[in-house]
């Protein structure tokens, strides 16, 4: 089994670095670098990718925080309104981030008159790599403990060996990115392919993964009618992905 260690902060000279934020930042930067290079390679404006990414990051943080506050822990924040802005203490929802970034992308892309499908494909090509790296930060601080388990990849938490969903999601996303890169190398895909593949893939795995999240400790996710908010978001992703795929296929046949 994997030994338990907790690394919320580390020191770099006189600086105190928050591990989760540092790793997530690395994920953003790596994905941005690849997106910039890919955009130029497929004939898009690399500077537009940089501008888009800045506003997407802003939208992602706003959406992630609001989603967490209102759907995961409103009972607490309703009586601690001043804490809503304290993102330095954690409390960001990945699905809220997706929603915030998607809305920002659509609005900014329309304003700039960009080809939304082509730019979205560039960003979604890099998304699993950046997200996978960011989830390593979740693992290092154990933000997403899973159910008790005896499998070899379980983590020996103080309360017993458990799955660590941050670690599992990180590995799956990084493997998905590698397979996707190898499978599509040198092949022409229709506009929107990476978007549809990405949302279908993530919607399915996240729906399944959330059944393995802890339900017996105070850090466990809130549930509505037996499902987490992210699982309802996953259902929406899968339905939306199937709709876009069928619509795209019909358009290409006409």
N, C-alpha and C positions, 0 to 999 in steps of 0.2 A: 504493500500500500504506500501511498504518497505521504510523507511526513507533514505534519501541520506546522506552519509558520505564519506569522502575522507581521506584515511590513507596511503599516499605514504611512510612515514617513521614513526618509533617510536624509543624511546630511552630506552636503557637498561643500566642504570648507565651512564658511560661516552661514551658508544657506540651509534652510530646512525645506526639503522638497516633499510634497505630498505625492506618494507613489501612484495612486490612481490617476490623478490629473496629469502627472508626468507621462505615464504610459499612454494614456488616451491622446495626449498631444503628439507623441511620437507616431501613433497610428494615423492621426490627421495629416501630419507632415509627409509621411511616406506615401499615403494615398494621393495627396495633392501633387507630389512630385511625379508620380506615375501618370496621374490624370493630365498634367500639363504636357508631358512628353507624348502621351497617346493622342491628345487633342491636336498637337502640331503634326503628328505622323498621319492622321486621317484628314488633314486639311482644315481643321477648325482653329479658331482664334485662342491661343494659349492664354492670353491676357484675360479673355472673357471667362475662362475657367477659373482663373485666380479671383476675379471679381465675384463670380458666382459662389465660389467656395467660401469667401468671407461672409457673405450674407446668409448662406446656407448654415454656416456654423452658428451665427447669431440666432437664426430661426430655430435651429435644432436645440440650442440650450433653452430658449424660451419655451418651446413646445415640451421638451423633456421635463422641465421644472413644473410647468402647469399641469401636465398629465400626472406627475407624481403627487403633487399637492392635492388635486381634486379627486383623483381616483384611487390613490393608494393610502393617503394618510390625512384626509380632510378633518377627521375627528380631532386630530392634534392641531393642525394649522388653523382651524376655525377659531381656536382660543389662543393661538400664538401667531397672530397675523404678521408680526414683525420678523418672524422666522422664515417667511416665504422666500425672501431674497437671499437667505444664507445658503447658497449653493456650495460654499466651501465646506459645509458639513455633510455633503452628500445629498442624495435624494433626487436622482435624475432617471427618468424612464426612457429606455431605448425606443419604445414605440411612440412616445410623445415626441422624441427627437425626430423620428421618421416623419411624423405628421407635420411638425414645424418646418423641417427642411424641405418637404415636398411642396408645401404651400409657398414657402419663400422662393423655391426654384421656379414654380409656375408663374408667380407674380413678377419676379425679376426678369425671367426669360421672356415673358410677353412684353414687358416694358422695353427691353433691349432688342426685341424682334429676332430672337435666336431660334434656330431650328431645335425645338424642344426635344424631339426624339434622339437626335444625334448627340446633343450635349448630355442628355440624360444617360445615354448608353456609355459615354466616356466615364461619367461619374460612377455608374453602377458597375462598370468593369473593375473599378478600383475599390468599391465599397467593401467587399468581403475581406480584403486584405487589411484595410484600415480598422474595420470593426473587429476582426479577429485579433489584431494586435491590442486594441483597446480592452478586449475582454481579458487579456493577460493581467491588466491592472486590476480588474475585478477579482481575479483569482488570487493575486498577491495580498489583497486585503479581505478576501473571502466575503464579498458582498452578496453572493447568491448561493448559500448553502442548500444542498439537496437532501434527499431522503437518506436514512441510514442504509448502508450497503456494505457488502463484503467483497465486492469485485476488486480486482487488482488495482484499478485506477481510482479507487475511493481515497479520500483524504482523511487522515486520522485526526478529526476534530476533537477538542476536549470532551465533547458530549458523546463521542463515538465515531466510528468510521462512517463518512458520508460521501455522497457524490458532491462534487463542486461544479455547479452548473456554469460558472464563469469559465472554468478550465475546459469543460466539455464543449461549450459553444465556441470557444476560441479555436480548439483543434479542428472542429468540424468546418468552421468558416475558412480557416487557412487551407485545409485540404480541398474544400470546394473551389477556392480561388486557383490553386495549383492545377487541379483537374480541368477547370474551365479554360485556363490559359493554354494548356497543352492540347485540349480538344478543339479549340477554335483557332489555333495558330495557322496562319496562311489561308483561312477560310473567310469568305464574305458572308456576313450575317445581315438580315434585313433590319432596318431601323427599328429600334425598340426591343430587339431580341434580348439584350443584356438586362434591360429593365424587367421584362416579363419573366425571364429565367430567374432573376434575383429575387423578385417578390414572391414567386411561387415557391422557390426553394426555402427561403427564410420563413415564409408563412407556415409551411408544413413542419419544418424542424422545430420552430419555436412553439407551435401548438403542442407537439409531442413532449418537448423538453419541460414545459411548465408542469406537466403531470408529475415530474420527478423532483420538483422543488419542495423544500422542507415545509411540513405542515404542523410540526410538533414543537417549534421554538418561536420565540418572539420576533425573530427576524423574517419569518415566513411571509410570503405574499398574501395580500388580501384577496378574497375570492367572492365572486357574485354568481350565485346559482351553481357553485362548484367549479367555475372557471376563473382564471385570473384576467385582469384587463388586457394583458398581452395576448391571451388566447382569443379573446373576442377580436382583437386587432389582427391576429393571425388568420382568423376566418375571413375577415374583410380583405386581407391581402390575397388569399387563395382565390376567393370569388372574383376579386378585381383582376387578378392575373389571368384567370381563365377567360374572363370577358374580353380583356385586351387581346389575348392570343387568338380567340375565335374571330374577333373583329378584324384583326390584322390579316389573318388567313383569308377571310372573305374579301378584303380589299385587294389582296394580291392576286386573287383569282379573277377579279373583274377586269 
